[in-house]
């Protein structure tokens, strides 16, 4: 990551790059609003258990792709 500030805007990037992006996601903010300890336990605790992929998460990714990236849907699913 560059030392330069990130300009506000809309960015087109692969999922892997998006999830590595040094910013809070909507899901992160929901955890923090519950409590900072919940966020830490779910996202930062070095001893946390790996996040399991579930059918619901798979369906959510497919739905997200179909709505927001329809041109990629056939390639991924």
Secondary structure, DSSP 8 states (H G I E B T S, - for coil): --SS---SS-----HHHHHHSSS--HHHHHHHHH-HHHHIIIII-TT-------HHHHHHHHHHHHHH-HHHHHHH-
